[in-house]
């Protein structure tokens, strides 16, 4: 299991017990300049105090478990207004919202899509792109984000 997955497993319960959702964890292994990013969310959004609180909590857990054997920087932040979608639960939660996504392979001669997420079932996202409907398996989604309109 890689460091990001191990970290996610280690901190999920602690983050949720504080009233937050653990959105995603990523680890960029760059030797002594490595970065461990933890993305959190809650209804109403995240502020700096939330990030500091969870950073202290996660830092203690990571120090006790000693998952990373070299220097790294821990960053705790919000997923942002154009929140990435990572898990099946994300696709289910944001049905009815506008998303943009890129696929790993061509689907009907395209890799980039922007439209309304109509449904997600059995690992397949149904996207309505201005009346044209696409069914995209989650394993073919390289990147997906909510679209925020100002």
C-alpha distance (Angstrom), angle and dihedral (degrees) to the residues before:
residue distance angle dihedral
X1 . . .
X2 3.81 . .
X3 3.82 124.7 .
X4 3.81 95.0 -101.4
X5 3.80 92.6 52.1
X6 3.80 92.4 44.8
X7 3.79 90.6 48.7
X8 3.80 91.5 49.0
X9 3.79 90.1 51.1
X10 3.82 91.3 47.9
X11 3.83 99.4 47.4
X12 3.82 105.6 31.8
X13 3.80 95.4 89.9
X14 3.80 93.3 44.9
X15 3.81 93.4 48.8
X16 3.80 92.5 47.0
X17 3.82 92.2 46.9
X18 3.82 87.2 59.6
X19 3.83 90.4 55.7
X20 3.80 98.4 -100.7
X21 3.79 134.5 116.5
X22 3.79 117.9 -125.2
X23 3.80 101.0 -135.8
X24 3.80 101.4 177.6
X25 3.80 145.1 -27.0
X26 3.80 125.0 -149.0
X27 3.79 131.7 178.4
X28 3.80 121.9 -156.6
X29 3.80 105.9 -163.7
X30 3.77 106.4 -151.6
X31 3.78 100.5 148.4
X32 3.81 110.8 -112.6
X33 3.83 89.3 -2.7
X34 3.82 94.3 57.6
X35 3.81 119.2 142.7
X36 3.79 128.6 -152.2
X37 3.81 110.2 -163.0
X38 3.78 122.0 -163.9
X39 3.81 116.8 -171.9
X40 3.81 117.4 -158.8
X41 3.78 135.2 177.9
X42 3.79 141.2 -178.4
X43 3.80 135.4 179.6
X44 3.78 107.4 -71.6
X45 3.79 93.5 23.7
X46 3.78 138.0 -92.0
X47 3.79 129.6 -69.9
X48 3.80 133.7 -168.3
X49 3.80 92.6 -93.3
X50 3.81 90.3 55.5
X51 3.79 90.8 52.0
X52 3.80 92.4 48.5
X53 3.80 92.2 48.7
X54 3.78 94.4 50.5
X55 3.83 91.9 41.2
X56 3.82 90.9 58.3
X57 3.79 91.3 46.0
X58 3.82 95.0 47.5
X59 3.80 92.7 42.9
X60 3.81 91.5 58.7
X61 3.81 91.5 49.7
X62 3.80 92.0 48.6
X63 3.81 92.2 48.1
X64 3.80 91.5 51.6
X65 3.82 93.7 47.9
X66 3.83 94.4 38.6
X67 3.83 92.5 -150.4
X68 3.81 94.8 162.3
X69 3.79 115.6 54.5
X70 3.81 96.8 -163.1
X71 3.80 139.4 47.3
X72 3.81 115.5 -65.9
X73 3.78 139.3 160.3
X74 3.80 119.4 -119.4
X75 3.82 114.6 -144.9
X76 3.79 121.5 -174.1
X77 3.78 116.6 -172.1
X78 3.78 148.6 145.5
X79 3.80 118.5 -87.8
X80 3.83 87.3 -123.2
X81 3.79 134.1 -127.1
X82 3.80 92.2 -63.6
X83 3.78 91.3 51.9
X84 3.80 116.2 -164.3
X85 3.80 118.1 -121.4
X86 3.80 113.0 -134.8
X87 3.79 110.2 155.1
X88 3.78 137.3 44.2
X89 3.83 87.8 -109.1
X90 3.83 89.3 59.7
X91 3.80 91.8 55.0
X92 3.79 91.4 48.1
X93 3.81 93.0 47.2
X94 3.80 95.0 50.3
X95 3.82 99.2 46.0
X96 3.78 108.9 141.5
X97 3.82 93.3 30.9
X98 3.79 126.9 110.6
X99 3.81 113.6 -104.8
X100 3.76 137.6 176.9
X101 3.73 120.7 -150.2
X102 3.77 143.0 173.6
X103 3.79 124.9 -148.2
X104 3.79 131.4 -145.2
X105 3.79 91.6 -129.8
X106 3.78 137.5 24.3
X107 3.79 117.7 -78.8
X108 3.79 112.4 -170.5
X109 3.82 90.4 -18.5
X110 3.79 96.5 -51.8
X111 3.80 141.4 86.8
X112 3.81 101.7 -170.9
X113 3.79 123.5 69.1
X114 3.79 135.8 176.2
X115 3.76 122.6 -176.8
X116 3.79 148.5 94.5
X117 3.80 116.7 -45.1
X118 3.80 98.6 -129.5
X119 3.78 100.3 175.7
X120 3.77 146.0 -14.7
X121 3.75 119.9 -154.2
X122 3.79 137.1 149.1
X123 3.81 90.8 2.1
X124 3.81 95.0 -53.7
X125 3.81 126.3 114.3
X126 3.79 116.5 -149.3
X127 3.79 110.5 -149.7
X128 3.81 126.3 -172.3
X129 3.81 108.8 -152.0
X130 3.82 104.7 -173.1
X131 3.78 93.4 -44.6
X132 3.80 96.6 -38.0
X133 3.81 110.7 108.3
X134 3.80 122.8 -148.0
X135 3.79 128.2 -173.3
X136 3.79 109.3 -151.4
X137 3.83 122.8 -175.3
X138 3.81 111.9 -132.5
X139 3.81 91.3 -127.2
X140 3.83 88.3 62.6
X141 3.82 93.6 52.0
X142 3.78 110.1 102.7
X143 3.80 96.2 177.9
X144 3.81 134.5 -2.7
X145 3.80 131.0 -178.9
X146 3.78 138.8 173.2
X147 3.80 114.2 -109.4
X148 3.78 113.7 -126.6
X149 3.82 117.8 -154.8
X150 3.80 117.5 -157.7
